[in-house]
Amino acid sequence: MTTTVAARRGEISFLYGIRGLSSLYILLFHLNYIVLAAFRGKVDPLYASLTDWMRVGDFRVGAFFVISGYLLTLPTLKTPDWQLRDGISGFLARRVERLVFPYYVAMALSVVLYVAWRYVIGSPPGLHGTLAGVVTHLLLIHNLDARTNLLINDTLWNVALEFQCYLLFVWILLPIMRRFGPLAQLFAAAVIGLGPHFLLNGFLDWTRPWFITLFAMGVAVAAISNVAHPELKLYERCIPWGTVWIVVSIATLIAIVASGVDTPYGAGWPQNLLLGVAVSAFLVFTRRGLSGPAAVFARPVVRFLELPFLCKLGRFSYSTYLIHYPILRLAAGITALWTSSIWYLGALSFFVYAPITLLVAYGFHVKFELPWQTRRVFRPRRGFRQASAAEGSA
């Protein structure tokens, strides 16, 4: 078997590349909308034609959820019933340290930048609405209400949904998997994630609950490699994962392009599910070793994803995700006060503000995210190093 997947420090390096690539597109996607919004739709057609590729499809964060479910399941594979190393309390404590502490710092920064931006555009925020937004953000439930979902910092809805996935993982998905197997937990996640869309007339579409299904896909493809369950190995051996990856990747690309620009929230679930299947198949294919005809296509993809630049971006992708939007929105809003040219604003935004924001995100990562990867504030000491290596940067 041949594979270029790096094994140093227990990491799978191309996953950082996926995260880095995704975070870069997310930044460009949001920045383009910020520029367009500054001109209230009065856009040069040439500018639109050159930047519309940043507005295609609602698929930007789907891969993060698959990878998260995958990495969080890896430490459970050493036990027959997928036990969490330090129990539910230890697992959730670690998630709070890794996800929530940096989020709270970013939230404080976001509130300041949000208020400043509202004054810049001549629309000071109301005290009642802002306080409601702050409280719901602190409780990580702001994504459950359309009024607060995108308030203050448009990107933070994803963090709330991610943490809710963790709760579902320990209280629902893992118990179901222990009793009925990985496919049963995936089915349960599909019911939870897609039920509101189909049964409740699109309720919660604004927070994309189908990402719960993507998270469970990552859980499933990690769980089938549990050596204590040889019957699950049949899924690894009998399914042509490389072929599935290629076919579904092509279908995903077609679905994304066909969806066009400005995809409504409720119309994004098919392309996200396809993307989830493609990423999941790729994870199994690389884990088993790149062999067979599909390896011809997979090897250059893995080498590309392992480029140092992409991996570096991936290592601080969470920090980039947390803080890029309010910084770019304020910078573009100030610039729009003294220019009437979308080309000038676009050039400054993409070639000056975006690189500066990435540098600030890296500094945020070093100061406020990285320290929590080694501190043990709530977590028990036992097994920390091993768990850290297996989880990577989930």
Buried (B, 14 or more C-beta within 10 A) or exposed (E): EEBBBBEEEBBBBBBBBBBBBBBBBBBBBBBBBBBBBBBEEEBEEEBBEEBEBBBBBBBBBBBBBBBBBBBBBBBBBBEEEBEBBBEEEBBBBBBBBBBBBBBEBBBEBBBEBBBBBBEBBEEEBEEEEBEBBBEBBEEBBBBBBBEBBBBBBBBBBBBBBBBBBBBBBBEBBBBBBBEEBBBBBBBBBBEBBBBBBEEEEBBBBBBBBBBBBBBBBBBBBBBBBBEEBEEBEEBBEEBBBBBBBBBBBEBBBEBBEEBEEEBEBBBBBBBBBBBBBBBBBBBBBBBBEBEBEBBEEBBEBBEEBBBEEBBBBBBBBBBBBBBBBBBBBBBBBEBBEEEEEBEEBBEBBBEEBBEEBBEBBBEBBEEBBBEBBEEEEEBBEEBBEEBBBBBBBB
